[in-house]
Amino acid sequence: MPRRSLLCAGITTFNALRKSDARAGDVVAVLGVGGLGHLGVQFARQIGFVTVAIARGQDKTPLAKQLGAHHSILDSETENVAQALQKLDTARVILATATSGKAMSAAEAYDRMM
């Protein structure tokens, strides 16, 4: 991967987490475990957040764990993401990196519940 891509994606995800109201120990969910999301999971873990990876499909389980996710909701197509997040604890931040409108609606549903 070219350094400029890593730098741009890294700054995007890191600053979103850094400038949020979340503090070490808070639950932070990363919606989308590809592209920007894989960096978001790693940064969230290193900052000290309890990190939840949200993705479509069980095939992302090994990657989410390898990247440092404490928890994963890995089938946003069949699992109710909002309810699953509530069971873990209140997510202080949802870092939404998915490009799918359908995937983003999971974050919106959680926001409406809160």
C-alpha positions, -999 to 999 in steps of 0.1 A, spaced: 0 0 0 14 34 -9 24 55 21 2 84 10 -28 61 12 -20 49 47 -13 85 58 -46 98 45 -67 69 58 -48 69 91 -53 106 97 -90 103 88 -97 75 113 -73 86 140 -86 122 141 -122 110 142 -114 90 173 -91 115 189 -116 144 185 -145 124 198 -158 125 234 -147 89 240 -120 82 267 -100 51 274 -123 24 287 -153 36 267 -170 14 241 -162 24 206 -177 6 176 -161 6 141 -187 0 114 -169 -16 84 -138 -37 88 -122 -30 55 -105 0 40 -106 27 67 -122 4 92 -92 -19 96 -72 12 107 -101 24 129 -102 -9 148 -64 -8 154 -63 28 165 -93 24 188 -77 -6 205 -44 12 209 -60 43 224 -76 21 250 -112 19 239 -132 -13 243 -134 -19 206 -164 -35 187 -160 -44 151 -192 -44 130 -191 -60 95 -212 -79 71 -204 -116 72 -187 -141 95 -157 -143 72 -144 -111 89 -142 -127 124 -105 -137 122 -95 -103 108 -114 -84 134 -98 -103 162 -63 -100 146 -68 -62 144 -76 -61 181 -113 -59 184 -125 -69 218 -160 -78 205 -175 -82 171 -209 -80 155 -201 -97 123 -233 -102 105 -250 -69 103 -272 -83 76 -290 -107 100 -281 -94 134 -297 -63 150 -266 -41 155 -284 -16 177 -296 -43 201 -262 -61 201 -244 -29 210 -268 -22 238 -260 -57 253 -223 -48 254 -227 -14 269 -235 21 255 -212 28 226 -197 63 232 -188 65 195 -196 47 163 -169 53 137 -187 47 105 -164 37 76 -188 16 56 -199 30 22 -232 11 20 -263 30 29 -278 -2 42 -249 -8 66 -250 28 78 -287 24 87 -275 1 115 -256 30 131 -286 53 127 -309 28 144 -286 27 174 -285 65 175 -323 67 175 -324 42 204 -301 64 225 
